[in-house]
Structures are given as structure tokens and as C-alpha cells.
Amino acid sequence: MADTEQRPGRQTAEHAGQPHTHSHLHSAAGHDHGDDHHGHAHSHAPKVSSSNERRIFAVLVLTAGYALIQAAGGWFSGSLALVADSGHMLSDAAALALALVAYRVARRAADQRASYGYHRVRVLAALANGAALLLLVAWITWEAVSRLRAPVEVLAGPMLVVAVIGLLVNLIGAWVLLRGEKGDQNLRGALLHVIGDLLGSVGAIGASVGIMLTGWTVLDPILSVLVAVLVLRSAWGLVRASLHVLLQGTPEGLAPEVICADLAGLPEVAEAGHAHVWTLTDERYVATVHVTPAPGSDPLDLPDLVRHRLAQRFGIEHATVEVNRAGEMPRDHGAEGL
């Protein structure tokens, strides 16, 4: 991610080589940033929740443990469905382990090479979780079609016992994750995996009961497809949200034109423009904006005033505010570049 901060007296990278030229009031207020930092060393990195990390570790232990039980149950009952689903559970355990690695890496302090810290690793892990879910959906669909063409004999009794154990395990896992802090995409990805496993357990229970009552082994692949459809919707939402963050898309509800209009309504601001807003990670936002002082207002007061307004009105934690002289507001470049 591009670092939006700079030393006073230097032109921002987003304006380098652009046709407009404008003088900045590069005294203490001309180009300021942060949340009341006032020149002290600071970090842009939000804290990683140790509570969420512990919750994911607990679910990892539950998931990996049940995967072994499920594999043994599948071997004992001759159920290919249980053996295959144990592979699904192991893939979920691997995704949860990846999430834990992401938390550890994200805890690294910001440095010269990554001035905002390493929290985007958590977004990458969330994207990997979503991609794994999409691959899982494809595999379930392929396996279901194969089973419809060539039904496999299933011992419904042992299958039911293992499926009930899986339901209990996944209910505990979902409860643990739901009690975690909201707004963490990594935690959300882990929860989606558990919900997918939970629905799989419900489907396995329904299929085993149906097979016991009717002998229709095709119930297993049919229910698998229904579960795949539910997982697909959630997985695509996770992938789309992660990609939006990584591409530095504008967060929902934080349109630049709305922010500029709000800032221009302040008595001390004559004009606001050339705003950019993106997500650092989860619900933590970063913004850059240009303003010009209203007649009679002190330009030195504008950065703190604007940052306070952005934090109070829009929840933007970190803002870089650049003050321009009247009539020298840079034009927006839109699709031409930043």
C-alpha cells in the first residue's frame, strides 16, 4: 500500500508529474497527519486481538481433532462421504492455522519498509480462506455429480453417530467464534468455515436418517449440493470484501464527494476536494484530503480541525490533510491516476 505521508516541503507522490501546480502552506499545518500526534513518534498499526487469536486456536484444535475422528469413522463404516469430508475438515484446519500465522505476522511493529504495519496480512489470510471455500464448493459439486452417476453404499448407523459428533463440535466452534470481536475479516473467515462444516454435519445427519429409512443413497450427494450453494454465497462475499480492501477501494458509506461536502460546510473551510479514502484493515480507514481556508480563518488550525471532523463524523482514524491557498485546489484525476 502506498504510504500517504511525507516530509514537509516535498510534493506528494500522488501529484508528481501532474499538470496542476499549487503552493502548499507547508509550515506546521500545511501537510499534517495522524490522530493528535503533534510531532511525536506514532504507529498506524491497529492492535491484533489476542482474544480472537485464542478463539481461532481453540477451534483449530476442535476441527483437527474431529477430522481424525471422522476419518476413522469413515474407514470403519466404509463411508466415502465421511472420509472425503474429513479431508474437508483438514483443509479447514489448515486455513485456521494460516489465520493464526497471519495474526502472528500482523503483530510485527511498523518499520521503514511497512510504515502502516503488517495488518494487511490478515486480509490476505481472509482472501485465502475465501478462495479455499470456493475450491471446496467446486469439489463438493464434482463429488456429488459422481455419486449421482455411481451411488456408493453407505452404512447409515455409524455415519449418523459421526455426523452427530460433528454437529456438536461445530456448534461449540461457532459459539466460541461468535463471542469474539466483530469486524475482524479473519475471524469471519474462520466462522464461515465452521458454519460450512456445521451445515455439512446437518446434511450428513439428514442423509444418514433418510438412508436408514428409505435406502436411497442418492440423498447424500443431493444434500451436499444444497450445502455447497449456501457456502458459495458466503465464500464469494468474503473474497469480494478482501479484494476490495487489497485494491484500496472506497469503503461503503465513505464516498469522497460526501466527505468533501461535509468538510466544506465547516465555517473555517472554504473548499475541500481531491479526497481519497481506503481501508487499512477491517473497519480502520485512512484518508487524504485537500482544503482551503475560509477568509479570516487560520490555516494552521485546519489540519487538526479537519482530522477531528473526519474521526467524529466518519470514523476515519488516520487522515493526511493538505492546506492549499485559495484558488489552488488540485483537480481530481478520476480514472487518469492519482
C-alpha positions as CSV (number, residue, x, y, z in Angstrom):
1,M,0.0,0.0,0.0
2,A,1.3,3.4,-0.9
3,D,2.4,5.5,2.1
4,T,0.5,8.8,2.0
5,E,2.7,10.6,4.5
6,Q,5.7,12.8,3.6
7,R,8.1,15.3,5.0
8,P,7.1,18.9,4.9
9,G,8.3,20.7,1.9
10,R,8.0,17.8,-0.5
11,Q,5.3,17.4,-3.1
12,T,3.1,14.3,-2.6
13,A,3.7,11.3,-4.9
14,E,0.1,11.4,-5.9
15,H,0.6,14.8,-7.6
16,A,4.1,14.2,-9.1
17,G,4.1,15.0,-12.7
18,Q,0.5,16.2,-12.9
19,P,-0.3,19.3,-14.9
20,H,-1.6,21.3,-12.0
21,T,0.8,23.2,-9.7
22,H,-0.2,24.6,-6.4
23,S,1.6,26.1,-3.5
24,H,1.1,24.5,-0.1
25,L,1.2,26.1,3.2
26,H,4.0,23.8,4.3
27,S,4.6,25.3,7.7
28,A,3.4,23.2,10.6
29,A,-0.1,23.0,9.3
30,G,0.4,22.7,5.6
31,H,0.6,19.0,5.4
32,D,-0.3,17.3,8.7
33,H,-1.4,13.9,9.5
34,G,-2.3,11.5,12.3
35,D,-4.6,11.5,15.3
36,D,-3.4,14.1,17.6
37,H,0.2,13.0,17.3
38,H,1.7,16.5,17.4
39,G,5.1,15.5,16.1
40,H,5.6,12.5,18.4
41,A,6.5,9.1,17.1
42,H,3.4,7.0,16.4
43,S,2.2,3.8,14.8
44,H,-0.6,3.4,12.3
45,A,-0.9,-0.3,13.1
46,P,-4.1,-1.3,15.0
47,K,-3.8,-3.9,17.7
48,V,-4.3,-7.5,17.0
49,S,-6.8,-9.1,19.3
50,S,-5.2,-11.9,21.4
51,S,-8.8,-12.9,22.3
52,N,-9.6,-13.6,18.6
53,E,-6.3,-15.4,18.2
54,R,-7.1,-17.7,21.2
55,R,-10.6,-18.4,19.8
56,I,-9.2,-19.4,16.4
57,F,-6.7,-21.7,18.1
58,A,-9.4,-23.4,20.1
59,V,-11.5,-24.0,17.0
60,L,-8.4,-25.3,15.2
61,V,-7.9,-27.9,17.9
62,L,-11.5,-28.9,17.7
63,T,-11.6,-29.1,13.9
64,A,-8.3,-31.1,13.5
65,G,-9.4,-33.5,16.3
66,Y,-12.8,-34.1,14.7
67,A,-11.2,-34.6,11.3
68,L,-9.3,-37.6,12.7
69,I,-12.4,-39.0,14.3
70,Q,-14.3,-38.5,11.1
71,A,-11.6,-40.3,9.0
72,A,-11.7,-43.2,11.4
73,G,-15.5,-43.3,11.3
74,G,-15.5,-43.3,7.5
75,W,-12.9,-46.1,7.4
76,F,-15.0,-48.2,9.9
77,S,-18.3,-47.6,8.2
78,G,-17.0,-47.8,4.6
79,S,-18.5,-44.3,4.1
80,L,-16.6,-42.5,1.3
81,A,-18.6,-39.4,2.2
82,L,-17.2,-39.3,5.8
83,V,-13.6,-39.9,4.5
84,A,-14.0,-37.2,1.9
85,D,-15.4,-34.8,4.5
86,S,-12.5,-35.5,6.8
87,G,-10.3,-34.1,4.1
88,H,-12.6,-31.0,4.0
89,M,-12.2,-30.6,7.8
90,L,-8.4,-30.9,7.4
91,S,-8.4,-28.2,4.8
92,D,-10.4,-26.0,7.2
93,A,-7.8,-26.8,9.9
94,A,-5.1,-25.7,7.5
95,A,-7.0,-22.4,6.8
96,L,-7.3,-21.8,10.5
97,A,-3.6,-22.4,11.0
98,L,-3.0,-19.9,8.2
99,A,-5.1,-17.4,10.1
100,L,-3.0,-17.9,13.3
101,V,0.1,-17.3,11.3
102,A,-1.4,-14.1,9.9
103,Y,-2.1,-12.9,13.4
104,R,1.5,-13.5,14.5
105,V,2.9,-11.7,11.4
106,A,0.4,-8.8,11.9
107,R,1.7,-8.3,15.4
108,R,5.1,-7.2,14.0
109,A,5.7,-3.5,14.6
110,A,5.6,-1.0,11.8
111,D,9.0,-0.2,10.2
112,Q,10.6,1.8,7.4
113,R,9.5,-0.8,4.8
114,A,6.0,-1.1,6.1
115,S,5.0,2.1,7.8
116,Y,1.4,1.0,8.3
117,G,2.5,-2.3,9.9
118,Y,1.7,-5.8,8.6
119,H,-2.1,-6.0,9.3
120,R,-2.9,-6.5,5.6
121,V,-1.5,-10.0,6.1
122,R,-4.8,-10.6,7.9
123,V,-6.7,-9.6,4.8
124,L,-4.6,-11.9,2.6
125,A,-5.4,-14.7,5.0
126,A,-9.1,-13.9,4.8
127,L,-8.8,-14.0,1.0
128,A,-7.1,-17.3,1.1
129,N,-9.9,-18.7,3.4
130,G,-12.5,-17.5,0.9
131,A,-10.6,-19.0,-2.0
132,A,-10.3,-22.3,-0.2
133,L,-14.1,-22.3,0.4
134,L,-14.7,-21.7,-3.3
135,L,-12.4,-24.6,-4.2
136,L,-14.3,-26.7,-1.6
137,V,-17.6,-25.8,-3.3
138,A,-16.2,-27.0,-6.7
139,W,-15.0,-30.2,-5.1
140,I,-18.3,-30.9,-3.4
141,T,-20.2,-30.3,-6.6
142,W,-17.9,-32.6,-8.6
143,E,-18.1,-35.4,-6.0
144,A,-21.9,-35.0,-5.8
145,V,-22.3,-35.5,-9.6
146,S,-20.0,-38.6,-9.4
147,R,-22.1,-40.1,-6.7
148,L,-25.3,-39.4,-8.6
149,R,-23.9,-41.3,-11.5
150,A,-22.4,-44.1,-9.4
151,P,-24.1,-44.4,-6.0
152,V,-21.9,-45.6,-3.1
153,E,-23.1,-47.9,-0.4
154,V,-23.2,-46.2,3.0
155,L,-23.6,-47.7,6.5
156,A,-26.1,-45.2,7.8
157,G,-25.8,-46.1,11.5
158,P,-22.1,-45.3,12.0
159,M,-22.5,-42.3,9.6
160,L,-25.2,-40.9,11.9
161,V,-23.1,-41.2,15.0
162,V,-20.1,-39.5,13.5
163,A,-22.3,-36.7,12.0
164,V,-23.9,-36.0,15.4
165,I,-20.5,-35.7,17.0
166,G,-19.5,-33.3,14.2
167,L,-22.6,-31.2,14.8
168,L,-21.8,-30.8,18.4
169,V,-18.1,-30.0,17.7
170,N,-19.1,-27.3,15.1
171,L,-21.8,-25.8,17.4
172,I,-19.1,-25.4,20.1
173,G,-16.7,-23.9,17.5
174,A,-19.3,-21.4,16.2
175,W,-20.2,-20.4,19.7
176,V,-16.5,-19.7,20.5
177,L,-16.0,-17.6,17.4
178,L,-19.3,-15.7,17.7
179,R,-18.2,-14.4,21.1
180,G,-15.1,-12.8,19.5
181,E,-14.7,-9.2,18.5
182,K,-16.7,-8.2,15.5
183,G,-15.3,-6.6,12.4
184,D,-12.3,-9.0,12.0
185,Q,-12.3,-10.4,8.5
186,N,-10.0,-13.2,9.6
187,L,-12.4,-14.3,12.3
188,R,-15.2,-14.0,9.9
189,G,-13.4,-16.4,7.5
190,A,-12.9,-18.9,10.3
191,L,-16.6,-18.6,11.3
192,L,-17.6,-19.3,7.7
193,H,-15.5,-22.4,7.6
194,V,-17.2,-23.6,10.8
195,I,-20.7,-22.8,9.5
196,G,-19.9,-24.7,6.4
197,D,-18.8,-27.7,8.5
198,L,-21.9,-27.3,10.7
199,L,-24.2,-27.4,7.6
200,G,-22.3,-30.4,6.4
201,S,-23.0,-32.2,9.7
202,V,-26.7,-31.3,9.4
203,G,-26.7,-32.6,5.9
204,A,-24.9,-35.8,6.9
205,I,-27.4,-36.4,9.7
206,G,-30.3,-35.8,7.3
207,A,-28.8,-38.1,4.7
208,S,-28.0,-40.9,7.2
209,V,-31.5,-40.8,8.6
210,G,-33.0,-40.8,5.1
211,I,-30.8,-43.7,4.0
212,M,-31.8,-45.6,7.1
213,L,-35.5,-45.1,6.4
214,T,-35.5,-45.4,2.6
215,G,-32.2,-46.9,1.5
216,W,-31.8,-44.0,-1.0
217,T,-28.1,-43.4,-1.1
218,V,-28.6,-40.5,-3.5
219,L,-29.7,-38.4,-0.6
220,D,-26.1,-37.9,0.3
221,P,-25.0,-36.1,-2.9
222,I,-28.2,-34.1,-3.1
223,L,-27.8,-32.6,0.3
224,S,-24.1,-32.0,-0.4
225,V,-25.1,-29.7,-3.4
226,L,-27.5,-27.8,-1.2
227,V,-24.8,-27.2,1.4
228,A,-22.4,-26.1,-1.4
229,V,-24.8,-23.4,-2.6
230,L,-25.0,-22.0,0.9
231,V,-21.2,-22.0,1.3
232,L,-20.8,-20.4,-2.2
233,R,-22.7,-17.3,-1.3
234,S,-20.7,-16.7,1.9
235,A,-17.4,-17.5,0.3
236,W,-17.9,-15.1,-2.6
237,G,-18.8,-12.3,-0.2
238,L,-15.6,-12.9,1.8
239,V,-13.4,-13.0,-1.4
240,R,-15.1,-9.8,-2.8
241,A,-14.7,-7.9,0.5
242,S,-11.0,-8.9,0.8
243,L,-10.2,-7.9,-2.8
244,H,-11.9,-4.6,-2.3
245,V,-9.6,-3.8,0.7
246,L,-6.5,-5.0,-1.1
247,L,-7.4,-2.9,-4.2
248,Q,-7.8,0.1,-1.8
249,G,-11.4,0.5,-2.9
250,T,-13.5,3.2,-1.3
251,P,-15.2,1.9,1.9
252,E,-19.0,1.7,1.8
253,G,-20.6,4.9,3.1
254,L,-17.4,6.9,2.8
255,A,-17.8,8.4,-0.7
256,P,-15.2,11.2,-1.3
257,E,-17.8,13.7,-2.6
258,V,-19.8,13.2,0.6
259,I,-16.8,13.8,2.8
260,C,-15.7,16.9,0.8
261,A,-19.2,18.3,1.0
262,D,-19.3,17.8,4.8
263,L,-15.9,19.4,5.3
264,A,-16.8,22.4,3.0
265,G,-19.7,23.0,5.4
266,L,-17.3,23.9,8.2
267,P,-17.1,27.7,8.8
268,E,-13.3,27.6,8.7
269,V,-13.1,25.7,5.3
270,A,-13.8,27.5,2.0
271,E,-13.3,24.4,-0.2
272,A,-12.5,20.7,0.2
273,G,-11.5,18.3,-2.6
274,H,-9.2,15.7,-4.0
275,A,-10.1,13.2,-1.3
276,H,-9.2,9.6,-1.2
277,V,-10.4,7.1,1.3
278,W,-9.5,3.4,1.7
279,T,-9.5,0.6,4.3
280,L,-6.3,-0.3,6.1
281,T,-7.8,-3.5,7.6
282,D,-11.2,-4.5,8.8
283,E,-13.0,-1.3,9.9
284,R,-10.0,1.0,10.1
285,Y,-9.9,3.7,7.5
286,V,-7.3,6.1,6.1
287,A,-7.9,9.3,4.1
288,T,-6.1,12.1,2.3
289,V,-7.9,15.4,1.6
290,H,-7.1,18.9,0.4
291,V,-8.8,22.0,1.9
292,T,-8.5,25.8,1.5
293,P,-9.1,28.2,4.4
294,A,-12.1,30.4,4.6
295,P,-11.4,34.2,4.7
296,G,-10.2,35.1,8.2
297,S,-9.5,31.5,9.4
298,D,-6.0,30.4,10.4
299,P,-4.6,27.8,8.1
300,L,-2.6,26.4,10.9
301,D,-5.8,25.3,12.7
302,L,-7.3,23.4,9.7
303,P,-5.4,20.1,9.9
304,D,-6.5,19.4,13.5
305,L,-10.0,20.7,12.8
306,V,-10.4,18.5,9.7
307,R,-9.0,15.4,11.3
308,H,-11.3,15.8,14.3
309,R,-14.3,16.1,12.0
310,L,-13.3,13.1,9.9
311,A,-12.9,11.0,13.1
312,Q,-16.1,12.2,14.7
313,R,-18.4,12.2,11.6
314,F,-16.9,9.3,9.5
315,G,-14.9,7.2,11.9
316,I,-11.6,7.8,9.9
317,E,-8.7,7.1,12.3
318,H,-5.9,8.5,10.2
319,A,-6.0,11.4,7.8
320,T,-3.4,13.4,5.9
321,V,-4.7,16.9,5.4
322,E,-3.1,19.3,2.9
323,V,-3.9,23.0,3.0
324,N,-4.0,24.9,-0.2
325,R,-4.2,28.6,-0.9
326,A,-7.5,29.9,-2.2
327,G,-7.9,29.1,-5.9
328,E,-5.2,26.4,-5.9
329,M,-7.3,23.4,-5.2
330,P,-6.0,20.5,-7.3
331,R,-8.4,18.9,-9.8
332,D,-9.5,15.3,-9.3
333,H,-7.9,12.9,-11.7
334,G,-10.5,10.2,-11.6
335,A,-9.5,7.3,-13.7
336,E,-6.5,9.1,-15.1
337,G,-4.5,8.3,-12.0
338,L,-3.7,9.5,-8.5
